[in-house]
């Protein structure tokens, strides 16, 4: 998975916990920071603390 930042930069991340029946993902960045991403029901995207204009997750198929 990647964390996409405003402006197009990206960094790898790893899911470390699922909460709220999968609507909240706790993600550890490559730098060790722990972030919470909330599912936005209107856009079906995971955004940092629900912020539509902030970092979001891009879930990638590793297979």
C-alpha positions as CSV (number, residue, x, y, z in Angstrom):
1,X,0.0,0.0,0.0
2,X,1.0,3.6,-0.5
3,X,0.2,6.8,1.3
4,X,-0.4,9.5,-1.3
5,X,0.3,13.0,-0.2
6,X,-1.2,16.3,-1.5
7,X,1.0,17.2,-4.5
8,X,1.5,13.6,-5.7
9,X,4.4,12.4,-3.5
10,X,4.0,8.9,-2.0
11,X,5.5,6.7,0.6
12,X,5.0,3.0,1.5
13,X,2.8,2.1,4.5
14,X,1.8,-1.1,6.4
15,X,-1.6,-1.7,8.0
16,X,-1.1,-2.6,11.6
17,X,-4.7,-2.5,12.9
18,X,-8.3,-2.5,11.7
19,X,-11.0,-0.8,13.7
20,X,-14.7,0.1,13.4
21,X,-15.4,-3.0,11.4
22,X,-12.8,-2.0,8.8
23,X,-13.8,1.6,8.5
24,X,-10.6,2.8,10.3
25,X,-7.1,1.6,9.3
26,X,-4.0,2.2,11.5
27,X,-1.0,2.5,9.2
28,X,2.7,2.7,10.0
29,X,4.7,4.8,7.6
30,X,8.2,3.9,6.3
31,X,9.5,6.5,8.8
32,X,7.7,4.8,11.7
33,X,4.9,7.2,12.2
34,X,1.5,5.7,13.1
35,X,-1.5,7.3,11.2
36,X,-5.2,6.7,11.4
37,X,-7.1,6.6,8.0
38,X,-10.9,6.8,8.1
39,X,-13.1,5.5,5.3
40,X,-15.1,8.3,3.7
41,X,-18.5,6.8,2.8
42,X,-19.1,9.4,0.1
43,X,-15.9,8.7,-1.9
44,X,-15.1,5.2,-0.7
45,X,-11.5,6.3,0.0
46,X,-9.4,6.2,3.1
47,X,-8.2,9.6,4.1
48,X,-6.1,10.8,7.0
49,X,-8.6,11.5,9.9
50,X,-11.3,11.8,7.3
51,X,-9.8,14.9,5.7
52,X,-10.8,14.9,2.1
53,X,-7.9,17.1,0.9
54,X,-5.1,15.4,3.0
55,X,-3.1,12.2,2.6
56,X,-5.1,9.1,1.4
57,X,-4.3,5.5,1.0
58,X,-3.8,3.7,-2.3
59,X,-4.4,0.0,-1.8
60,X,-2.3,-2.0,-4.2
61,X,-2.5,-5.7,-5.3
62,X,0.9,-7.2,-4.4
63,X,0.2,-10.4,-6.4
